[in-house]
């Protein structure tokens, strides 16, 4: 698999799933613009990816803002003379009791998870259509959007909406040679999650494969969906959770 001379934008890419997807694309010859709201984390990611030099760029900013989204796309076109892939990975997670959940937290999650995902898909689609170019978009959902978790009602709602967006856009944009799919990770070991005591061990007991997913599992799925081999796949939601969502056991105290 090679993505030589292709260009991708990956949001929320300084760590975790976004970073792993970016790294995997770079290893396959792709130009990658990584975006993250945290400047220090972004600079650290660039350090780790230094061997790719001119093929990787970092743009700091809030991917929930339309102005930043337009900047990402214009930078791809100006710097790498093209744009082929969008991976809308950025999102925030806030938890809290449904009855006590604060409006401020709710509105912020909608702005980043929903507004940011919707408008980067919109602006990318416009760019693909304007240039009469083939394009692929991946949005990142969550198994929390498939099965309810206590205290994750607001977050799960946004992730369910993201999977719906891919389904709707997949058929609408297919005649324009644009493919849109969502990836739904289950419990995944990232810098953030493994800092939670007992996270991997607790989830491993509930997952049929006996382990949490790795960021590499999600990245491998993304690379397949972006490849020519997946040209006939659009509007789909690919679940990467070791079979957990089929078994359906819910975590108690992890």
ABEGO torsion letter per residue (X at the ends): XBABGBBBBBBGAABEAAAAAAAAAAAAGBBBBBBBABAAAAAAAAAAAAAAEAABBBBBEBAABAAAAAAAAAAAAAAAGEBABBBBABBBBBBEBAAABBAAAAAAAAAAAAAAAAAAAAAAAAAAAAAGBBBBBBBBBBAAAABBBBGAAAAAAAAAAAAAAAAAAAAAAAAAGBBBBBBBBBBBBBAAAAABBGAAAAAAAABAAGBBBBAAAAAAAAAAAABAAAAABBGBBBBBAGGAAAAGBBBBBX
